[in-house]
Amino acid sequence: MSGSKSVSTKEQRIAEVAKNAPDMAMDVSHHLDLEWFVEAFRRTRRDSAVGVGGNSDSEHGASLDERIGDLIGRAKSGRYRAHQ
């Protein structure tokens, strides 16, 4: 699967640390950046159901950078809460 080389490198580093220290708690928040989330969005199936927030793929894509920026800010500050 093609994608960002930088994101793939980050994923490989995380996987290596997790493999070598499976009982270690890891903080990966420093990897949360626009590039990471855009790549995750790119990898998302376009024919899947709407998300838990009720938004479709096209609604998320319309203001993707702004929405991701908000998500990153909330995640890094501890204000992010997943939908339940």
C-alpha positions in Angstrom: 0.0 0.0 0.0 1.5 3.3 -1.0 1.4 6.2 1.4 3.6 8.6 3.3 7.1 7.3 3.8 7.4 9.3 7.0 4.3 7.7 8.5 5.5 4.3 7.5 8.8 4.9 9.3 7.0 6.0 12.4 4.8 2.9 12.3 7.8 0.7 11.9 9.6 2.3 14.9 6.5 1.9 17.1 6.1 -1.7 16.1 9.7 -2.4 16.8 9.5 -0.9 20.3 6.3 -2.7 21.0 7.8 -6.0 19.9 11.0 -5.6 22.0 9.2 -4.4 25.1 5.6 -5.8 25.0 4.9 -4.9 28.6 6.0 -1.3 28.4 3.5 1.4 28.3 4.1 3.7 25.3 3.2 7.3 24.7 2.9 7.8 21.0 1.2 11.3 21.3 4.3 12.9 19.8 3.5 11.1 16.5 0.1 12.7 16.3 0.5 15.2 13.5 -1.4 16.3 10.4 0.5 13.9 8.1 -0.3 10.9 10.4 -4.0 11.6 10.4 -4.3 12.5 6.7 -2.6 9.1 5.9 -5.0 7.4 8.3 -8.0 9.1 6.5 -6.5 8.1 3.1 -6.4 4.5 4.2 -10.0 4.5 5.4 -12.5 2.5 3.3 -14.7 4.9 1.4 -17.6 2.5 1.1 -17.9 2.0 4.9 -20.8 3.2 7.1 -21.0 6.7 8.5 -18.9 7.2 11.7 -20.1 7.3 15.2 -20.6 11.1 14.9 -22.9 10.5 12.0 -20.6 12.1 9.4 -20.0 10.6 6.0 -16.6 10.3 4.3 -17.3 13.4 2.1 -18.3 15.5 5.1 -15.0 14.6 6.9 -13.0 15.3 3.8 -14.5 18.7 3.2 -12.7 20.3 6.1 -10.1 17.6 6.9 -7.1 19.8 7.8 -9.2 21.9 10.2 -10.9 18.9 11.8 -7.6 17.1 12.2 -6.0 20.1 13.8 -8.8 20.3 16.3 -8.5 16.5 17.0 -4.8 16.7 17.5 -5.1 19.7 19.9 -7.8 17.9 22.0 -5.8 14.6 22.0 -2.5 16.2 23.1 -4.2 18.4 25.7 -6.1 15.5 27.2 -9.5 16.9 26.2 -10.3 14.3 23.6 -13.1 11.9 24.5 -14.1 9.2 22.0 -17.8 8.9 21.1 -19.5 6.1 22.9 
